[in-house]
Amino acid sequence: MAGLNVSIAYFFLVVGVCEVLRQISKGLLSPGAYGCFARELAGSLQLCMSCLELRMLVDIGLWGGGFGLDVVLTLLFLLFVVHGASFDGASANPTVSVQEFLLLECSLAATAAKLLAQAVGTGMGWAVTKLYWSWELTHFHFIQNLIASECSSSIHTSLHHAVFVEGICSFFFHLVLCKLQQSPLMYRVPALAATVTFLTYAAGPFTGAFFNPALATASTFHCSGSSFWDYVQVYWLGPLAGMLAALLLYQGNIPRLFQKNLLYSQKSKYRIPKAKVAAHVEGDEQRQKRKEEKSSSKPRA
């Protein structure tokens, strides 16, 4: 358990350092520069470093530490709760940034800055984590260094099935994200963390269940066993397709591309209660009867 304790301390250290980076950036940069670049960079750095360490525990912990998948999934849930509470609005996920662009919530320049920050953050996270592993603080890290150069692809199924798995994971994640977008943080964060944990449990054996192109690029693109184009299809195109399908199902359209609702009929936001409608009809009938009685009571010439 000593190795697990070191990893948990590492998680706390990563969150603390990235929070300090966020606070410093918020004080030095303009709100626009902070929101479009620094916040995403810190979030991507935090997510990448945490997930790489957790992935190492998944690969080695079962036979090297004696703990099973339940420990890893519990850590994953707790980490994503902490990430959701500390990210300060950052997504650290390119498909979420593209979704915001398609929903007209973010400009093209701001979206490009976010994607750049996510790429830089995950690249820095991969480099720093590799350096941390090289210190070999635990036997987990010692084993990780031995097998690092021989890492294999996370795709353990056919290519088409892998694309479908990553796409369906992204679909459900973005569907939940759209549904909870206006919910309070205290409900949204654990719900998203539970969704990520469940999808990782269900799809992890097939593709690693990344459904985050930046995180997948840092974690598995350098491993042998699949070509670069295979990785692009599974970990880039699959999640993007899942996001588009979720957005189309939830919205009925994609505002950036077209305004017409393809799936749902347009209804008025303001609905008149049935009781008021019935009272209005009855009132009209009574007024019509009075008019008829008045007209019939008038003397004829």
C-alpha positions in Angstrom: 0.0 0.0 0.0 3.0 2.3 0.3 3.1 2.8 -3.5 -0.6 3.6 -3.5 -0.1 6.2 -0.8 2.7 7.9 -2.8 0.3 8.1 -5.8 -2.4 9.6 -3.7 0.0 12.2 -2.3 1.1 12.9 -5.9 -2.6 13.6 -6.9 -2.9 16.1 -4.1 0.3 17.8 -5.1 -0.8 18.0 -8.7 -4.1 19.6 -7.8 -2.4 22.0 -5.4 0.3 23.1 -8.0 -2.3 23.6 -10.7 -4.5 25.6 -8.4 -1.6 27.9 -7.6 -1.0 28.3 -11.3 -4.7 29.2 -11.8 -4.6 31.8 -9.1 -1.4 33.4 -10.4 -2.7 33.5 -13.9 -6.0 35.0 -12.8 -4.1 37.8 -11.1 -1.7 38.5 -14.0 -3.8 38.0 -17.1 -6.9 39.7 -18.4 -10.2 37.7 -18.0 -10.2 36.8 -21.7 -6.6 35.5 -21.8 -7.2 33.6 -18.5 -10.4 32.0 -19.7 -9.3 31.1 -23.2 -5.7 29.9 -22.5 -4.3 29.8 -18.9 -7.4 28.2 -17.4 -7.5 25.4 -20.0 -3.7 24.9 -19.8 -3.8 24.4 -16.0 -6.8 22.1 -16.3 -5.3 20.0 -19.1 -2.0 19.8 -17.1 -3.9 18.6 -14.0 -6.0 16.1 -15.9 -3.1 14.6 -17.9 -0.8 14.2 -15.0 -3.5 12.6 -12.8 -4.8 10.3 -15.5 -1.3 9.1 -16.5 -0.5 8.2 -12.9 -3.9 6.5 -12.6 -3.3 4.6 -15.9 0.0 3.4 -14.5 -1.9 2.0 -11.4 -4.4 0.3 -13.7 -1.6 -1.4 -15.7 0.6 -2.4 -12.7 -1.5 -2.2 -9.6 -3.5 -5.4 -10.0 -0.4 -7.7 -10.0 2.2 -5.4 -8.6 0.2 -4.0 -5.6 -2.5 -6.4 -4.9 -5.4 -4.0 -5.3 -8.1 -4.4 -7.9 -10.2 -2.4 -10.3 -12.5 -1.2 -7.5 -9.7 0.9 -6.0 -8.8 2.4 -9.3 -12.5 3.3 -10.1 -12.9 4.8 -6.7 -9.8 7.0 -7.3 -11.1 7.9 -10.7 -14.5 9.0 -9.4 -12.8 11.1 -6.6 -10.3 12.6 -9.0 -13.0 13.8 -11.4 -15.0 15.2 -8.5 -11.9 17.2 -7.5 -11.3 18.2 -11.1 -14.8 19.3 -11.7 -14.7 21.4 -8.5 -11.3 23.0 -9.1 -11.2 23.5 -12.9 -12.9 26.9 -12.6 -14.9 26.3 -15.8 -12.2 24.7 -17.9 -13.1 21.7 -19.9 -9.6 20.3 -20.7 -11.3 18.4 -23.5 -11.2 19.4 -27.2 -14.6 18.0 -28.0 -16.2 20.1 -25.3 -14.5 23.2 -26.7 -15.7 22.4 -30.2 -19.2 21.9 -28.8 -19.1 25.3 -27.2 -18.1 26.8 -30.6 -21.0 25.0 -32.4 -23.4 26.2 -29.8 -22.3 29.8 -30.5 -21.0 30.1 -26.9 -17.4 30.7 -28.0 -15.8 32.5 -31.0 -13.4 30.8 -33.5 -10.4 32.6 -32.1 -11.2 31.7 -28.5 -11.8 28.1 -29.5 -8.5 27.9 -31.3 -6.8 29.4 -28.1 -8.4 26.7 -26.0 -7.4 23.9 -28.3 -3.8 25.2 -28.3 -3.8 25.5 -24.5 -5.1 21.9 -24.1 -2.4 20.6 -26.5 0.3 22.5 -24.5 -1.1 21.4 -21.2 -1.3 17.7 -22.0 2.2 17.8 -23.6 3.6 19.4 -20.4 1.7 16.9 -18.3 3.2 13.9 -20.2 6.8 15.3 -19.9 6.5 16.2 -16.2 4.9 12.8 -15.4 7.7 11.0 -17.2 10.2 12.9 -15.2 8.4 12.0 -12.0 8.4 8.4 -12.9 12.1 8.5 -13.6 12.7 9.2 -9.9 11.4 5.7 -9.1 9.9 6.6 -5.8 7.9 3.4 -5.7 8.3 -0.1 -7.2 5.3 0.8 -9.4 7.4 3.6 -11.0 10.4 1.3 -11.3 8.3 -1.3 -13.2 6.7 1.5 -15.3 10.2 2.7 -16.4 11.1 -0.8 -17.4 8.0 -1.3 -19.6 7.6 2.3 -20.8 9.5 1.8 -24.1 7.5 -1.4 -24.8 4.0 0.1 -24.2 1.3 -1.3 -26.4 -1.8 0.2 -28.0 -4.9 0.6 -25.9 -7.0 -0.6 -28.8 -7.9 -4.2 -27.9 -10.7 -4.8 -30.4 -11.3 -4.3 -34.1 -10.9 -0.8 -35.5 -14.5 -0.2 -36.4 -15.6 -1.5 -33.0 -13.1 0.8 -31.3 -14.3 3.9 -33.2 -17.9 3.0 -32.2 -16.9 2.5 -28.5 -15.1 5.9 -28.2 -18.0 7.5 -30.1 -20.7 6.1 -27.9 -18.8 7.0 -24.8 -18.4 10.6 -26.1 -22.1 10.6 -27.0 -23.3 9.7 -23.5 -20.8 12.0 -21.9 -21.9 15.0 -23.9 -25.5 14.2 -23.6 -25.2 14.2 -19.8 -23.1 17.4 -20.0 -25.8 19.2 -22.1 -28.5 18.0 -19.7 -26.7 19.2 -16.6 -25.2 22.4 -18.1 -27.6 24.7 -16.1 -27.6 22.6 -13.0 -25.8 23.7 -9.8 -22.2 22.7 -9.4 -22.9 20.5 -6.4 -25.1 18.3 -8.6 -23.3 18.6 -11.9 -19.8 17.6 -10.7 -20.6 14.2 -9.1 -23.0 13.3 -11.9 -20.3 13.9 -14.5 -17.8 12.1 -12.4 -20.1 9.1 -12.0 -20.7 9.1 -15.8 -17.0 9.1 -16.5 -16.4 6.3 -14.0 -19.2 4.1 -15.4 -18.0 4.6 -19.1 -14.4 3.9 -18.1 -15.6 0.6 -16.4 -17.7 -0.4 -19.4 -15.4 0.6 -22.3 -12.0 0.5 -20.7 -11.1 -3.0 -21.7 -11.7 -2.2 -25.4 -10.1 1.2 -25.9 -9.1 2.6 -22.5 -12.2 4.8 -22.6 -10.5 8.2 -23.1 -13.2 10.0 -25.2 -10.8 13.0 -24.9 -8.6 13.5 -27.9 -5.9 15.5 -26.1 -5.7 13.0 -23.2 -5.6 10.1 -25.6 -2.8 11.7 -27.7 -0.6 12.1 -24.6 -1.4 8.7 -23.2 -1.3 6.2 -26.1 -0.3 7.7 -29.5 3.4 6.9 -28.9 2.7 3.2 -28.1 3.2 0.5 -30.7 0.5 -1.8 -32.1 -1.6 0.6 -34.0 -0.9 3.1 -36.8 -1.2 6.9 -36.4 -4.3 6.9 -38.6 -5.9 4.1 -36.5 -5.4 6.3 -33.4 -6.8 9.4 -35.2 -10.0 7.5 -36.2 -10.5 6.0 -32.8 -9.5 8.8 -30.4 -10.2 11.9 -32.5 -12.9 11.2 -35.1 -14.9 8.8 -32.8 -15.3 11.3 -29.9 -16.1 14.1 -32.4 -18.8 12.1 -34.1 -20.3 11.1 -30.7 -20.3 14.8 -29.6 -22.1 15.8 -32.8 -24.7 13.1 -32.4 -25.4 14.1 -28.8 -25.7 17.7 -29.7 -28.0 17.0 -32.6 -30.2 14.7 -30.4 -30.3 17.3 -27.5 -30.7 20.5 -29.6 -32.4 19.2 -32.7 -29.9 21.3 -34.7 -26.3 22.6 -34.6 -26.7 26.4 -34.3 -23.3 27.2 -35.8 -24.2 25.3 -39.0 -27.9 25.7 -39.4 -30.8 27.1 -37.4 -33.6 24.9 -38.6 -34.6 22.3 -36.0 -34.5 18.9 -37.7 -35.9 16.7 -34.9 -38.3 18.8 -32.8 -41.2 21.1 -33.7 -40.9 24.7 -32.5 -43.2 25.4 -29.6 -43.9 28.6 -27.8 -42.0 29.1 -24.5 -45.2 30.5 -22.9 -48.0 28.0 -22.3 -51.4 29.2 -21.3 -52.9 27.0 -18.4 -55.9 24.9 -19.5 -58.1 26.5 -16.8 -57.5 29.9 -18.2 -58.2 28.7 -21.7 -61.5 27.2 -20.6 -62.5 30.3 -18.7 -61.7 32.4 -21.7 -63.9 30.3 -24.0 -66.8 30.3 -21.5 -66.5 34.1 -21.3 -66.6 34.4 -25.1 -69.7 32.2 -25.2 -71.5 34.3 -22.5 -70.7 37.6 -24.3 -72.0 36.1 -27.6 -75.3 35.1 -25.9 -75.8 38.6 -24.4 -75.3 40.1 -27.8 -77.9 37.8 -29.3 -80.4 38.5 -26.5 -79.9 42.3 -27.0 -80.4 42.0 -30.7 -83.6 40.0 -30.3 -85.0 42.4 -27.7 -84.7 45.5 -30.0 -88.1 46.6 -31.6 -88.4 45.9 -35.2 -89.2 48.7 -37.6 
